[in-house]
């Protein structure tokens, strides 16, 4: 499979209900709502059309005022993958797009190059889902349960390898690199549709990591090694940091 045969669409799930930072998609960052900053980064990646899958009309209005495309979805969805699956089905019933890139709506500083890199593992036909990792450089992050680790072994000189597991624990054991999982995914369209229909997995519930549902059901996830972890905005301090970073652009 070659890059020319992929026809991606980028979908950004967004909802106002957030426990730690309510209404965060609409939080102002450098003069526009955060969701607009994420939409801009996704558009800059240039991999395909970009849509925002919204739970509420307020988010849709903000995106449309900025010139973006928004799709209202069922506010009852429990996960972003459910939300983007509904949105893509609505905008592309003809199934022209065979890959769906899921960019989280709280990554206003995500590197457009990283979004492009997420497509690379899908050159291998056996891969169902692609994602990103970065090597952990800060020692505290190795044991921090809020930093999700991806168990992946990169052969010498390679930056793509199969993801064997994801955990909040410090794995694998002994000396060697550990990898910070970045929650950005490129799904084959059929894989996304299958994934959202699967029941929650045993390990998924134990670790509170949705991607384990795919592994528990035999789906293949490959990871791309990138250089940096984008800032995820979950707290007021994260928001202030994002404002500083984007004000300097």
C-alpha positions, -999 to +999 in steps of 0.1 A: +000+000+000+013+034-009+006+069+005-013+078-027-039+051-019-048+066+015-076+091+016-077+104+052-102+126+069-093+143+102-119+144+130-116+163+163-140+153+190-150+180+214-175+184+243-180+210+270-184+186+299-150+183+315-145+178+352-112+195+357-116+224+332-153+230+323-160+245+288-123+241+279-129+238+241-141+274+242-113+287+264-095+316+248-060+309+236-043+337+216-076+353+208-096+323+196-112+293+213-089+263+220-109+241+196-101+266+168-064+263+176-066+225+174-086+228+141-058+251+128-031+226+136-050+198+120-056+220+089-019+229+087-011+191+086-026+190+051-035+153+052-072+158+043-104+176+052-109+184+089-141+183+108-149+189+145-173+164+160-192+185+185-214+175+214-229+210+217-239+237+194-217+263+211-186+245+199-200+241+164-207+279+162-171+287+173-156+264+147-179+277+119-171+314+128-135+305+122-142+290+088-141+254+099-166+225+095-184+212+125-208+183+129-232+179+158-232+145+174-251+127+201-241+144+234-244+111+252-213+095+236-189+082+262-158+084+241-142+105+214-139+075+191-177+070+193-182+107+185-159+108+155-174+076+141-208+092+141-195+124+125-176+107+098-206+085+089-227+116+086-203+136+063-191+107+042-218+081+037-202+073+003-171+061+022-146+080+001-123+084+031-107+051+041-087+065+071-099+086+100-073+106+120-085+113+156-069+144+169-079+152+205-096+185+210-073+195+239-040+195+219-037+231+207+001+229+203+002+196+185+028+196+157+011+193+123+041+171+113+031+146+141-004+144+126+012+136+092+035+110+108+005+091+123-003+079+088+030+062+082+022+028+099-009+024+076+014+018+047+015-017+061-018-033+052-019-055+083-020-024+106-055-015+119-047+016+140-016+039+142-006+061+171+024+081+184+049+078+211+079+098+224+107+086+246+104+096+282+132+119+293+119+131+327+125+104+353+094+112+373+072+104+343+083+068+343+064+062+375+036+087+371+003+068+365-010+098+346+017+093+319+005+063+298+033+041+287+034+022+254+053-011+254+070-010+220+105-021+208+120-001+180+146-020+160+179-001+155+173+028+131+135+023+129+108+047+141+078+025+135+071-007+155+042-027+168+025-016+201+023-046+224+006-030+254-003+002+270-002+008+308-001+033+335+026+012+352+063+014+345+068-012+318+088-029+305+111-038+334+149-033+336+171-007+319+161+007+286+139+034+271+102+039+281+078+056+258+051+081+265+019+074+246+004+103+227-034+099+223-036+106+186-048+078+164-051+071+127-078+044+122-086+025+090-122+033+085-133-003+089-112-006+121-128+024+137-163+011+129-154-023+144-138-008+174-167+014+185-190-017+184-168-038+207-177-041+244-153-027+269-123-050+275-112-065+309-078-048+307-093-016+293-115-013+324-086-022+347-062+004+333-089+029+322-073+029+287-096+027+258-070+015+233-066-018+252-100-028+239-085-029+204-055-051+215-078-074+235-098-081+204-068-089+182-065-055+164-030-044+155-017-010+166+016+003+154+034+033+169+055+060+154+083+075+174+082+113+174+104+138+192+080+157+215+048+153+234+022+179+227+008+198+256-026+184+266-048+210+283-065+194+314-060+221+340-059+258+345-020+256+346-020+237+313-042+264+297-019+292+308+011+273+294-007+268+261-015+305+260+022+313+265+033+289+238+009+301+212+013+338+220+050+333+211+042+319+176 
